Amino acid sequence: MAKSFNLGSWIKNVSKIKLPGGTVGKVSQVLIVLILAVAFLCWIVKDPWIIGGSIVLLFILCMIILWRLISFANKNPQAALMEGAEFLVHEQIVYGMKAQPQFPALPTEFDVGKPVRPLLEAEAQRLLEPEPSPPENPQPPANPEGGDNNG
């Protein structure tokens, strides 16, 4: 007795597959649809030459597309994995860092030094006190060459 094919449950299970965004995800979806279309063609057409030829052409096409996809991902990893809006935000961050194009490297070893002693109560109170304000009318600095500053 042949098992019946339930397309609804099959689509529900396939829809759980999550592909990355960007070019890799889009091309992967196209390849999956192409494989399903050729499988449907092979199911309808019973000629072994058409089935074999379509499988060979599908294999060649998939290898070419995957080779191009991998070479694109090697050259542009951000564009290959990110969607359009994510890629634009990434580019804005990169262009915003023109003053510092690379993050500074952290040292491989940290010098811990002496242990820090806890603050004494008097030191903690002194840190909490407000700083004295500067005088209201400060005197202009003296002229180093001598004489007055009005000169």
Summary of the structure (lengths in Angstrom):
residues: 151
radius of gyration: 35.2
end to end distance: 113.3
largest distance: 115.9
contacts: 238
relative contact order: 0.07
helix: 56%
strand: 0%
